[in-house]
Amino acid sequence: MESWWRAVDVREEWSAHALSCEPADRPATEATITALYAMVDAPPPEFVWLDSPSAAVDVLPPSGPLQFPCPVENRIASLRSDLRIRLEARVGRHPPFETSNPLAAVESGWPAKSILDPLVHGALQRSIRESVAGLIRAAIGGVELGLRWLGQHDVDWLALYDVHQRVLDTRFSPSDVAQLQLWSTLARSCGWWWARGNQCFVTERPLVVRMDSDRLHNAAGPAVAYPDGWTVHAWKGTRVPPWVISQPTVSAITSERNVEVRRCAIENLGWPAFISEAQLSLVAQADDPGNPGYALQLYDLPYSGSRLLLAINGSVERDGTRRQYGLHVPPSFSDPVDAAAWTYGLSGAQYALLQRRT
């Protein structure tokens, strides 16, 4: 049990680095990247500092052609890939994990990779690489940015091998430990970076990062903001336009074509306010047989030519609440139970037999 919680502590330590809004440690960053350049037989680069990943769009040269010798970015990518292959081979020597009590396995001294992957790597991959870095990349748009490294957002794999060293006493080769330390230093020191020949482009860390559990979320402003003013807005892990957060009006909502953006805006405004301000008329209401204790409400949607089924989620959210959500259904439905059944591909009679829907 103690080993389990020590692993969690290491994971949270790395999560704090990933979400840090402190200014980049430029001397440490430049010295570390210079060392990586040296490991692939490249001279020290000229450093170009950027105030956000988006700023790279206008200044970043394309990746070099694949030729001999390979461009420096490809050599650095291979350097890290080879390191991870060696580390993976080393930690994979633990005995197979076959027990109904993973905590006992941890305490016994041989917690298998199958335990640590979801506990450390998987958790940080969801909260940092996918939620934070993923939404930042999506906000930049479809621009091809080529080979890049994520600095502080590269913590998922680093934390995993750190746990193996600090909690499980796994021994890596001295050369691998030295290189692992270089990548770890970058995760503690800077944002995203690109190696391009004799130049290296490095971004500052953000000024603001707001999370709800393991998702980017800020109901009062940008979820991520960088020193140059570039921002990313997010509602419970979904990237949204700024108006969804600052001014979720009925007119903006009804003209929005993206169903997920529309859902987030309505949740921010609140379903009661949306129904009132949009002047939706209630067609019918019924108890939800798939979610006992909650009701289904069916409304006319004059702006879309369909009807809106308002329901309560059958499962509990991360914060312990149940999300209220709306589904567009054909205008032919007048019974909320039939409408709910249609969303599952069932008849009303079949849906009424459900014990609990999700």
VMD Tcl script that draws the C-alpha trace (Angstrom):
set ca {
  {0.00 0.00 0.00}
  {2.83 2.39 0.83}
  {4.41 1.82 -2.58}
  {1.10 2.55 -4.27}
  {0.76 5.95 -2.60}
  {4.41 6.78 -3.22}
  {3.77 6.16 -6.92}
  {0.74 8.46 -6.75}
  {2.89 11.14 -5.10}
  {5.45 10.92 -7.91}
  {2.67 11.15 -10.49}
  {1.25 14.28 -8.85}
  {4.71 15.81 -8.69}
  {5.04 15.42 -12.45}
  {1.51 16.69 -12.99}
  {2.49 19.88 -11.16}
  {5.42 20.36 -13.56}
  {3.09 19.85 -16.51}
  {0.65 22.49 -15.23}
  {3.30 24.97 -14.09}
  {2.78 28.59 -15.10}
  {6.17 29.77 -13.93}
  {8.42 31.44 -16.55}
  {10.61 29.01 -18.44}
  {14.05 28.34 -17.03}
  {15.87 29.49 -20.14}
  {19.46 28.71 -19.04}
  {18.53 25.15 -18.04}
  {16.53 24.66 -21.23}
  {19.27 25.89 -23.54}
  {21.99 23.90 -21.79}
  {19.88 20.72 -21.94}
  {18.94 21.04 -25.60}
  {22.57 21.82 -26.43}
  {23.51 18.55 -24.72}
  {20.96 16.67 -26.84}
  {22.37 18.28 -29.97}
  {25.82 17.10 -28.91}
  {24.55 13.54 -28.46}
  {23.55 13.49 -32.15}
  {26.82 15.14 -33.27}
  {25.27 18.55 -33.97}
  {26.79 21.90 -32.92}
  {24.97 24.12 -30.40}
  {21.92 25.74 -32.01}
  {20.79 29.34 -32.06}
  {17.80 29.62 -29.72}
  {14.62 31.43 -30.75}
  {12.16 31.89 -27.90}
  {8.44 32.09 -28.63}
  {5.60 33.20 -26.37}
  {3.19 30.41 -27.38}
  {3.02 27.25 -29.51}
  {0.76 29.17 -31.91}
  {3.57 31.66 -32.57}
  {5.56 28.83 -34.17}
  {3.17 28.78 -37.12}
  {4.61 31.97 -38.61}
  {8.32 31.39 -37.95}
  {8.96 27.65 -37.97}
  {10.89 26.37 -41.00}
  {9.70 23.02 -42.42}
  {11.40 19.83 -41.36}
  {14.41 18.98 -43.47}
  {14.19 16.30 -46.20}
  {15.03 12.74 -45.23}
  {18.55 12.38 -46.56}
  {22.02 11.50 -45.32}
  {22.96 12.79 -42.88}
  {19.46 12.88 -41.37}
  {18.18 16.29 -40.20}
  {18.97 17.02 -36.58}
  {15.30 16.74 -35.56}
  {15.13 13.18 -36.91}
  {18.31 12.24 -35.08}
  {16.95 13.63 -31.80}
  {13.67 11.80 -32.36}
  {15.55 8.55 -32.91}
  {17.67 9.22 -29.83}
  {14.57 9.45 -27.64}
  {12.80 6.56 -29.35}
  {15.79 4.27 -28.77}
  {15.97 5.37 -25.14}
  {12.32 4.48 -24.55}
  {12.75 1.09 -26.21}
  {15.63 0.28 -23.86}
  {13.78 1.52 -20.79}
  {10.67 -0.40 -21.75}
  {12.68 -3.58 -22.16}
  {14.17 -3.08 -18.72}
  {10.91 -2.47 -16.83}
  {9.23 -5.29 -18.74}
  {11.28 -7.83 -16.76}
  {8.86 -7.77 -13.85}
  {6.91 -11.02 -13.35}
  {3.53 -11.23 -15.09}
  {0.74 -9.59 -13.11}
  {-1.86 -12.20 -12.17}
  {-3.61 -11.42 -8.90}
  {-6.98 -10.16 -7.75}
  {-5.26 -7.82 -5.26}
  {-3.08 -5.26 -7.07}
  {-2.38 -3.35 -3.84}
  {-0.94 -6.50 -2.30}
  {1.15 -6.98 -5.43}
  {2.52 -3.46 -5.07}
  {3.36 -4.00 -1.43}
  {5.03 -7.33 -2.19}
  {7.78 -5.52 -4.07}
  {7.01 -6.44 -7.68}
  {4.25 -4.14 -8.92}
  {3.95 -5.05 -12.57}
  {3.90 -2.66 -15.49}
  {0.20 -3.47 -15.91}
  {-0.46 -1.69 -12.59}
  {1.73 1.35 -13.19}
  {0.57 2.00 -16.73}
  {-2.97 3.08 -15.77}
  {-1.93 4.55 -12.42}
  {0.86 6.79 -13.74}
  {1.31 6.79 -17.50}
  {-2.37 6.38 -18.37}
  {-3.56 9.03 -15.93}
  {-1.04 11.63 -17.13}
  {-1.65 10.75 -20.76}
  {-5.36 11.55 -20.32}
  {-4.98 14.68 -18.21}
  {-1.88 16.23 -19.81}
  {-1.06 14.81 -23.23}
  {-4.65 14.41 -24.42}
  {-6.57 17.09 -22.51}
  {-4.02 19.91 -22.21}
  {-1.58 19.35 -25.08}
  {-4.28 17.85 -27.29}
  {-6.55 20.89 -26.99}
  {-3.62 23.26 -27.51}
  {-2.71 21.42 -30.71}
  {-6.34 21.50 -31.87}
  {-6.53 25.24 -31.19}
  {-3.50 25.85 -33.41}
  {-5.46 24.29 -36.26}
  {-4.49 22.07 -39.14}
  {-1.07 23.63 -39.68}
  {1.69 21.05 -40.07}
  {4.19 21.65 -37.27}
  {6.47 18.69 -38.02}
  {8.59 16.96 -35.40}
  {8.23 18.62 -32.03}
  {8.68 17.90 -28.36}
  {6.25 19.00 -25.67}
  {8.55 20.02 -22.82}
  {6.37 20.23 -19.72}
  {3.60 18.24 -21.42}
  {5.88 15.23 -21.97}
  {5.48 14.00 -18.41}
  {3.46 10.81 -18.93}
  {6.36 8.56 -19.90}
  {8.90 10.40 -17.75}
  {6.79 9.91 -14.62}
  {6.44 6.20 -15.33}
  {10.19 5.59 -15.44}
  {10.72 7.94 -12.50}
  {8.40 5.76 -10.42}
  {10.35 2.70 -11.47}
  {13.55 4.32 -10.23}
  {12.32 6.03 -7.06}
  {9.66 3.61 -5.85}
  {10.59 0.22 -7.32}
  {14.37 0.69 -7.26}
  {14.67 -0.33 -10.91}
  {18.21 0.14 -12.16}
  {18.81 1.60 -15.61}
  {22.20 1.91 -17.26}
  {24.17 5.06 -16.32}
  {23.99 6.37 -19.89}
  {20.22 5.90 -20.02}
  {19.80 7.59 -16.64}
  {21.85 10.53 -17.92}
  {19.73 10.92 -21.04}
  {16.50 10.44 -19.09}
  {17.61 13.28 -16.84}
  {17.98 15.57 -19.86}
  {14.38 14.95 -20.96}
  {13.22 15.33 -17.38}
  {14.97 18.68 -17.10}
  {13.14 19.93 -20.18}
  {9.80 18.85 -18.70}
  {10.61 20.93 -15.63}
  {11.92 23.93 -17.57}
  {10.05 24.87 -20.77}
  {7.11 24.49 -23.10}
  {7.01 22.99 -26.59}
  {10.15 23.06 -28.74}
  {11.34 22.32 -32.25}
  {14.84 21.47 -33.49}
  {15.44 22.79 -37.00}
  {19.03 22.54 -38.16}
  {21.18 25.19 -36.50}
  {18.12 26.81 -34.89}
  {15.96 25.65 -32.01}
  {12.55 27.20 -31.36}
  {11.33 27.01 -27.77}
  {8.07 28.25 -26.24}
  {7.46 29.82 -22.89}
  {5.18 28.13 -20.41}
  {1.60 29.43 -20.19}
  {0.49 32.13 -17.78}
  {-2.81 30.36 -17.02}
  {-3.91 26.72 -16.92}
  {-7.29 25.87 -15.40}
  {-8.44 22.29 -14.82}
  {-11.56 20.53 -13.58}
  {-10.32 17.21 -12.25}
  {-8.28 15.87 -15.20}
  {-9.91 18.05 -17.89}
  {-9.20 21.54 -19.15}
  {-12.02 23.76 -17.93}
  {-12.62 27.37 -16.97}
  {-16.13 28.80 -16.70}
  {-14.83 32.33 -16.20}
  {-12.23 32.82 -18.95}
  {-9.49 31.05 -20.92}
  {-8.49 27.59 -19.77}
  {-4.99 28.24 -21.16}
  {-3.39 31.63 -21.77}
  {0.12 32.36 -23.04}
  {2.26 35.50 -22.64}
  {1.51 36.72 -26.18}
  {-2.24 36.72 -25.49}
  {-2.99 33.49 -27.34}
  {-5.66 31.50 -25.50}
  {-7.53 28.22 -25.47}
  {-11.07 28.09 -24.06}
  {-12.46 24.80 -22.76}
  {-15.61 23.60 -21.09}
  {-15.11 20.36 -19.13}
  {-12.52 19.03 -21.54}
  {-14.14 20.24 -24.78}
  {-12.45 23.04 -26.72}
  {-14.94 25.83 -27.40}
  {-15.00 29.31 -28.96}
  {-14.61 32.16 -26.45}
  {-18.29 33.15 -26.68}
  {-19.31 29.84 -25.09}
  {-17.58 30.99 -21.91}
  {-18.08 34.76 -22.04}
  {-21.50 35.19 -23.67}
  {-23.53 32.01 -24.26}
  {-26.63 33.67 -25.73}
  {-29.60 31.85 -27.21}
  {-28.99 33.41 -30.63}
  {-25.37 32.24 -30.66}
  {-26.37 28.78 -29.46}
  {-29.13 28.25 -32.01}
  {-26.87 29.33 -34.88}
  {-24.00 27.05 -33.80}
  {-23.68 23.97 -36.04}
  {-21.29 21.95 -33.85}
  {-23.43 19.88 -31.50}
  {-20.71 19.59 -28.82}
  {-20.07 23.34 -28.78}
  {-23.80 23.93 -28.60}
  {-24.11 21.50 -25.69}
  {-21.31 23.21 -23.75}
  {-22.83 26.65 -24.31}
  {-26.23 25.48 -23.07}
  {-24.66 23.87 -20.01}
  {-22.87 27.14 -19.25}
  {-26.04 29.19 -19.73}
  {-28.08 26.56 -17.87}
  {-30.91 24.48 -19.25}
  {-33.68 26.37 -17.40}
  {-32.39 29.72 -18.71}
  {-32.00 28.36 -22.24}
  {-35.51 26.88 -22.28}
  {-36.98 30.12 -20.94}
  {-35.04 32.51 -23.17}
  {-35.52 30.36 -26.28}
  {-39.22 30.18 -25.43}
  {-39.39 26.45 -25.93}
  {-42.80 24.88 -25.40}
  {-43.10 21.67 -23.42}
  {-44.71 18.90 -25.45}
  {-44.79 16.24 -22.74}
  {-43.03 15.00 -19.61}
  {-42.70 11.45 -18.25}
  {-40.76 9.50 -15.65}
  {-37.58 8.01 -17.12}
  {-37.83 4.21 -16.85}
  {-34.12 3.93 -17.65}
  {-33.16 6.34 -14.87}
  {-35.54 5.94 -11.91}
  {-36.23 9.12 -9.95}
  {-35.63 11.41 -12.92}
  {-37.87 12.75 -15.67}
  {-37.75 13.01 -19.44}
  {-38.96 16.27 -20.99}
  {-39.80 16.78 -24.64}
  {-39.75 20.30 -26.12}
  {-40.45 21.84 -29.49}
  {-37.42 23.39 -31.17}
  {-38.84 25.95 -33.60}
  {-35.39 27.04 -34.81}
  {-34.36 23.56 -36.00}
  {-37.53 21.81 -37.15}
  {-36.92 19.03 -34.61}
  {-37.72 18.36 -30.99}
  {-35.48 18.42 -27.93}
  {-35.42 15.57 -25.44}
  {-34.09 16.78 -22.09}
  {-32.74 14.00 -19.87}
  {-30.50 13.39 -16.86}
  {-27.42 11.24 -17.30}
  {-27.74 7.78 -15.79}
  {-24.15 7.80 -14.51}
  {-22.51 10.21 -12.11}
  {-19.98 12.79 -13.33}
  {-16.49 13.18 -11.86}
  {-17.74 15.88 -9.49}
  {-20.56 13.68 -8.16}
  {-23.36 15.39 -10.09}
  {-25.53 14.06 -12.91}
  {-25.29 15.97 -16.16}
  {-28.47 17.26 -17.74}
  {-28.30 17.01 -21.51}
  {-30.48 17.54 -24.57}
  {-30.86 15.34 -27.63}
  {-32.38 16.29 -30.97}
  {-35.14 13.84 -31.98}
  {-37.49 13.79 -34.99}
  {-40.52 16.09 -34.71}
  {-42.88 13.12 -35.04}
  {-42.30 12.08 -31.42}
  {-44.84 13.23 -28.86}
  {-43.99 10.71 -26.11}
  {-40.68 11.37 -24.22}
  {-40.20 7.66 -23.52}
  {-40.52 6.78 -27.20}
  {-38.09 9.59 -28.03}
  {-35.56 8.32 -25.46}
  {-35.93 4.79 -26.79}
  {-35.27 6.02 -30.34}
  {-31.85 7.40 -29.30}
  {-30.88 3.85 -28.25}
  {-32.40 2.16 -31.30}
  {-35.17 0.66 -29.17}
  {-38.92 0.82 -29.02}
  {-40.63 2.57 -26.14}
  {-41.70 -0.79 -24.71}
  {-38.13 -2.13 -24.85}
  {-36.70 1.01 -23.26}
  {-39.24 0.77 -20.41}
  {-37.68 -2.58 -19.44}
  {-34.20 -1.08 -18.84}
  {-33.06 -1.23 -15.24}
  {-30.54 1.59 -15.62}
  {-29.16 3.35 -18.67}
  {-25.81 5.11 -18.80}
}
mol new
graphics top color blue
foreach p $ca { graphics top sphere $p radius 0.5 }
foreach p [lrange $ca 0 end-1] q [lrange $ca 1 end] { graphics top cylinder $p $q radius 0.2 }
display resetview
